[in-house]
């Protein structure tokens, strides 16, 4: 199943219109994205909490890691570099943190608020190898900008 990112963006925009609370926005987006595609096994946010540290935020799926330093894992790399991380095989990613042993591939996108402030990262895991494409990163990056660009930390 291919996600129709244009339609998903419209649904998320209608659900989040007028909302400025970052946790409410994250919870809504995690839910909508998670159920938009069967490839998405774990979908959620890790929030920037200072000292180059991420803490778990709203998510859908099994348990997640509670704390991730910017220096470790795919989520840490996205936070540290401010760039999307598209990982076809997590076993080949140096320093990968196995929050769930079923994860085979991962897409992590930095989440920026107003003024370019890093609010955290949006993490999607799949139990399928090579589950993500550049179109997923592009579509979701656009939705993240639409939802979070007006949020101040």
Phi and psi restraints in degrees (value plus and minus 20) as a CYANA .aco file:
   2 UNK   PHI    -117.2   -77.2
   2 UNK   PSI     112.6   152.6
   3 UNK   PHI     -92.6   -52.6
   3 UNK   PSI     115.4   155.4
   4 UNK   PHI    -110.3   -70.3
   4 UNK   PSI      73.9   113.9
   5 UNK   PHI     -86.9   -46.9
   5 UNK   PSI     -48.3    -8.3
   6 UNK   PHI     -86.2   -46.2
   6 UNK   PSI     -65.2   -25.2
   7 UNK   PHI     -87.3   -47.3
   7 UNK   PSI     -61.8   -21.8
   8 UNK   PHI     -81.3   -41.3
   8 UNK   PSI     -60.8   -20.8
   9 UNK   PHI     -80.8   -40.8
   9 UNK   PSI     -59.8   -19.8
  10 UNK   PHI     -86.6   -46.6
  10 UNK   PSI     -62.6   -22.6
  11 UNK   PHI     -82.5   -42.5
  11 UNK   PSI     -68.1   -28.1
  12 UNK   PHI     -84.2   -44.2
  12 UNK   PSI     -59.6   -19.6
  13 UNK   PHI     -80.8   -40.8
  13 UNK   PSI     -61.9   -21.9
  14 UNK   PHI     -88.5   -48.5
  14 UNK   PSI     -55.6   -15.6
  15 UNK   PHI     -94.4   -54.4
  15 UNK   PSI     -48.5    -8.5
  16 UNK   PHI    -125.2   -85.2
  16 UNK   PSI     -20.3    19.7
  17 UNK   PHI     -73.6   -33.6
  17 UNK   PSI     106.0   146.0
  18 UNK   PHI      62.0   102.0
  18 UNK   PSI     -24.7    15.3
  19 UNK   PHI    -110.1   -70.1
  19 UNK   PSI     116.9   156.9
  20 UNK   PHI    -144.4  -104.4
  20 UNK   PSI     -24.6    15.4
  21 UNK   PHI     -95.8   -55.8
  21 UNK   PSI     100.9   140.9
  22 UNK   PHI     -83.7   -43.7
  22 UNK   PSI     -56.8   -16.8
  23 UNK   PHI     -88.7   -48.7
  23 UNK   PSI     -61.7   -21.7
  24 UNK   PHI     -82.3   -42.3
  24 UNK   PSI     -61.0   -21.0
  25 UNK   PHI     -85.3   -45.3
  25 UNK   PSI     -63.9   -23.9
  26 UNK   PHI     -83.5   -43.5
  26 UNK   PSI     -63.1   -23.1
  27 UNK   PHI     -82.8   -42.8
  27 UNK   PSI     -64.1   -24.1
  28 UNK   PHI     -85.6   -45.6
  28 UNK   PSI     -65.1   -25.1
  29 UNK   PHI     -86.4   -46.4
  29 UNK   PSI     -62.9   -22.9
  30 UNK   PHI     -77.8   -37.8
  30 UNK   PSI     -63.8   -23.8
  31 UNK   PHI     -85.0   -45.0
  31 UNK   PSI     -70.5   -30.5
  32 UNK   PHI     -83.5   -43.5
  32 UNK   PSI     -62.8   -22.8
  33 UNK   PHI     -88.9   -48.9
  33 UNK   PSI     -62.3   -22.3
  34 UNK   PHI     -76.4   -36.4
  34 UNK   PSI     -64.2   -24.2
  35 UNK   PHI    -108.5   -68.5
  35 UNK   PSI     -14.8    25.2
  36 UNK   PHI    -105.8   -65.8
  36 UNK   PSI     -32.3     7.7
  37 UNK   PHI    -177.5  -137.5
  37 UNK   PSI     113.5   153.5
  38 UNK   PHI     -90.5   -50.5
  38 UNK   PSI     -33.7     6.3
  39 UNK   PHI     -90.9   -50.9
  39 UNK   PSI     -42.0    -2.0
  40 UNK   PHI    -105.4   -65.4
  40 UNK   PSI      86.5   126.5
  41 UNK   PHI    -111.6   -71.6
  41 UNK   PSI     -54.4   -14.4
  42 UNK   PHI    -162.2  -122.2
  42 UNK   PSI     110.3   150.3
  43 UNK   PHI    -158.4  -118.4
  43 UNK   PSI     100.5   140.5
  44 UNK   PHI    -196.5  -156.5
  44 UNK   PSI    -195.1  -155.1
  45 UNK   PHI    -134.9   -94.9
  45 UNK   PSI     126.1   166.1
  46 UNK   PHI    -136.8   -96.8
  46 UNK   PSI     104.8   144.8
  47 UNK   PHI    -112.3   -72.3
  47 UNK   PSI     120.3   160.3
  48 UNK   PHI     -92.2   -52.2
  48 UNK   PSI     105.2   145.2
  49 UNK   PHI    -141.6  -101.6
  49 UNK   PSI      -7.7    32.3
  50 UNK   PHI      77.3   117.3
  50 UNK   PSI     147.5   187.5
  51 UNK   PHI      32.7    72.7
  51 UNK   PSI      19.0    59.0
  52 UNK   PHI      31.1    71.1
  52 UNK   PSI      29.7    69.7
  53 UNK   PHI    -154.6  -114.6
  53 UNK   PSI     120.4   160.4
  54 UNK   PHI    -132.8   -92.8
  54 UNK   PSI     120.5   160.5
  55 UNK   PHI    -144.2  -104.2
  55 UNK   PSI     128.9   168.9
  56 UNK   PHI     -78.7   -38.7
  56 UNK   PSI     121.7   161.7
  57 UNK   PHI    -142.5  -102.5
  57 UNK   PSI    -179.1  -139.1
  58 UNK   PHI     -79.8   -39.8
  58 UNK   PSI     119.2   159.2
  59 UNK   PHI    -175.1  -135.1
  59 UNK   PSI     148.4   188.4
  60 UNK   PHI    -147.1  -107.1
  60 UNK   PSI     117.4   157.4
  61 UNK   PHI     100.7   140.7
  61 UNK   PSI    -188.1  -148.1
  62 UNK   PHI     -87.8   -47.8
  62 UNK   PSI    -194.7  -154.7
  63 UNK   PHI     -80.4   -40.4
  63 UNK   PSI     135.2   175.2
  64 UNK   PHI    -142.6  -102.6
  64 UNK   PSI     149.5   189.5
  65 UNK   PHI     -86.5   -46.5
  65 UNK   PSI     123.5   163.5
  66 UNK   PHI    -100.6   -60.6
  66 UNK   PSI     -58.8   -18.8
  67 UNK   PHI    -156.1  -116.1
  67 UNK   PSI     115.0   155.0
  68 UNK   PHI    -154.4  -114.4
  68 UNK   PSI     100.6   140.6
  69 UNK   PHI     -94.2   -54.2
  69 UNK   PSI     130.9   170.9
  70 UNK   PHI     -76.8   -36.8
  70 UNK   PSI     -44.0    -4.0
  71 UNK   PHI    -101.8   -61.8
  71 UNK   PSI     -23.6    16.4
  72 UNK   PHI    -150.3  -110.3
  72 UNK   PSI     127.1   167.1
  73 UNK   PHI      52.1    92.1
  73 UNK   PSI     159.1   199.1
  74 UNK   PHI     -89.3   -49.3
  74 UNK   PSI     -61.5   -21.5
  75 UNK   PHI     -83.4   -43.4
  75 UNK   PSI     -64.0   -24.0
  76 UNK   PHI     -80.5   -40.5
  76 UNK   PSI     -60.2   -20.2
  77 UNK   PHI     -83.5   -43.5
  77 UNK   PSI     -61.8   -21.8
  78 UNK   PHI     -84.3   -44.3
  78 UNK   PSI     -61.7   -21.7
  79 UNK   PHI     -87.8   -47.8
  79 UNK   PSI     -63.2   -23.2
  80 UNK   PHI     -86.7   -46.7
  80 UNK   PSI     -62.5   -22.5
  81 UNK   PHI    -114.2   -74.2
  81 UNK   PSI     -40.8    -0.8
  82 UNK   PHI      51.4    91.4
  82 UNK   PSI       0.7    40.7
  83 UNK   PHI    -144.5  -104.5
  83 UNK   PSI     131.1   171.1
  84 UNK   PHI     -81.1   -41.1
  84 UNK   PSI     122.8   162.8
  85 UNK   PHI    -139.0   -99.0
  85 UNK   PSI      91.4   131.4
  86 UNK   PHI    -130.8   -90.8
  86 UNK   PSI      86.4   126.4
  87 UNK   PHI    -136.1   -96.1
  87 UNK   PSI      91.2   131.2
  88 UNK   PHI     -91.8   -51.8
  88 UNK   PSI     -51.7   -11.7
  89 UNK   PHI    -162.7  -122.7
  89 UNK   PSI      84.7   124.7
  90 UNK   PHI     -83.2   -43.2
  90 UNK   PSI     -44.3    -4.3
  91 UNK   PHI     -84.0   -44.0
  91 UNK   PSI     -44.5    -4.5
  92 UNK   PHI    -114.1   -74.1
  92 UNK   PSI     -16.5    23.5
  93 UNK   PHI    -114.5   -74.5
  93 UNK   PSI      93.6   133.6
  94 UNK   PHI     -79.1   -39.1
  94 UNK   PSI     106.4   146.4
  95 UNK   PHI      63.0   103.0
  95 UNK   PSI      -8.3    31.7
  96 UNK   PHI     -77.1   -37.1
  96 UNK   PSI     117.3   157.3
  97 UNK   PHI    -121.1   -81.1
  97 UNK   PSI      98.8   138.8
  98 UNK   PHI    -108.5   -68.5
  98 UNK   PSI      65.7   105.7
  99 UNK   PHI     -90.1   -50.1
  99 UNK   PSI     -52.0   -12.0
 100 UNK   PHI    -156.8  -116.8
 100 UNK   PSI     110.9   150.9
 101 UNK   PHI     -88.2   -48.2
 101 UNK   PSI     -36.6     3.4
 102 UNK   PHI     -99.8   -59.8
 102 UNK   PSI     -34.4     5.6
 103 UNK   PHI     -87.3   -47.3
 103 UNK   PSI     106.8   146.8
 104 UNK   PHI    -132.4   -92.4
 104 UNK   PSI     -54.7   -14.7
 105 UNK   PHI    -161.0  -121.0
 105 UNK   PSI     142.8   182.8
 106 UNK   PHI    -171.5  -131.5
 106 UNK   PSI     125.9   165.9
 107 UNK   PHI    -148.8  -108.8
 107 UNK   PSI     102.5   142.5
 108 UNK   PHI    -148.5  -108.5
 108 UNK   PSI     109.7   149.7
 109 UNK   PHI    -141.7  -101.7
 109 UNK   PSI     115.0   155.0
 110 UNK   PHI     -87.6   -47.6
 110 UNK   PSI     127.5   167.5
 111 UNK   PHI    -137.3   -97.3
 111 UNK   PSI      96.4   136.4
 112 UNK   PHI    -128.7   -88.7
 112 UNK   PSI     117.1   157.1
 113 UNK   PHI    -115.9   -75.9
 113 UNK   PSI    -188.2  -148.2
 114 UNK   PHI     -75.5   -35.5
 114 UNK   PSI     121.5   161.5
 115 UNK   PHI      53.2    93.2
 115 UNK   PSI      -7.5    32.5
 116 UNK   PHI      57.0    97.0
 116 UNK   PSI      -4.6    35.4
 117 UNK   PHI     -91.0   -51.0
 117 UNK   PSI     110.5   150.5
 118 UNK   PHI     -96.1   -56.1
 118 UNK   PSI      90.6   130.6
 119 UNK   PHI    -103.5   -63.5
 119 UNK   PSI     -46.2    -6.2
 120 UNK   PHI     138.4   178.4
 120 UNK   PSI    -173.2  -133.2
 121 UNK   PHI    -153.6  -113.6
 121 UNK   PSI     133.2   173.2
 122 UNK   PHI    -128.5   -88.5
 122 UNK   PSI     100.2   140.2
 123 UNK   PHI    -136.1   -96.1
 123 UNK   PSI     108.7   148.7
 124 UNK   PHI    -145.9  -105.9
 124 UNK   PSI     103.8   143.8
 125 UNK   PHI    -127.5   -87.5
 125 UNK   PSI     130.8   170.8
 126 UNK   PHI    -152.2  -112.2
 126 UNK   PSI     124.6   164.6
 127 UNK   PHI    -105.8   -65.8
 127 UNK   PSI     -13.3    26.7
 128 UNK   PHI    -125.3   -85.3
 128 UNK   PSI     120.4   160.4
 129 UNK   PHI     -91.0   -51.0
 129 UNK   PSI     128.7   168.7
 130 UNK   PHI      29.0    69.0
 130 UNK   PSI      26.6    66.6
 131 UNK   PHI    -101.5   -61.5
 131 UNK   PSI     -39.0     1.0
 132 UNK   PHI    -131.0   -91.0
 132 UNK   PSI     132.3   172.3
 133 UNK   PHI    -146.2  -106.2
 133 UNK   PSI     147.2   187.2
 134 UNK   PHI     -77.9   -37.9
 134 UNK   PSI     -53.8   -13.8
 135 UNK   PHI     -83.4   -43.4
 135 UNK   PSI     -50.0   -10.0
 136 UNK   PHI     -87.4   -47.4
 136 UNK   PSI     -66.1   -26.1
 137 UNK   PHI     -81.9   -41.9
 137 UNK   PSI     -63.5   -23.5
 138 UNK   PHI     -86.7   -46.7
 138 UNK   PSI     -66.7   -26.7
 139 UNK   PHI     -82.1   -42.1
 139 UNK   PSI     -64.6   -24.6
 140 UNK   PHI     -92.8   -52.8
 140 UNK   PSI     -54.1   -14.1
 141 UNK   PHI     -81.3   -41.3
 141 UNK   PSI     -60.8   -20.8
 142 UNK   PHI     -83.4   -43.4
 142 UNK   PSI     -61.7   -21.7
 143 UNK   PHI     -87.1   -47.1
 143 UNK   PSI     -62.5   -22.5
 144 UNK   PHI     -78.9   -38.9
 144 UNK   PSI     -63.6   -23.6
 145 UNK   PHI     -82.9   -42.9
 145 UNK   PSI     -62.7   -22.7
 146 UNK   PHI     -79.9   -39.9
 146 UNK   PSI     -61.9   -21.9
 147 UNK   PHI    -101.3   -61.3
 147 UNK   PSI     -60.7   -20.7
 148 UNK   PHI    -125.8   -85.8
 148 UNK   PSI     -26.2    13.8
 149 UNK   PHI     -84.1   -44.1
 149 UNK   PSI     -42.2    -2.2
 150 UNK   PHI    -116.5   -76.5
 150 UNK   PSI     -17.6    22.4
 151 UNK   PHI    -111.1   -71.1
 151 UNK   PSI     110.6   150.6
 152 UNK   PHI    -121.4   -81.4
 152 UNK   PSI     125.6   165.6
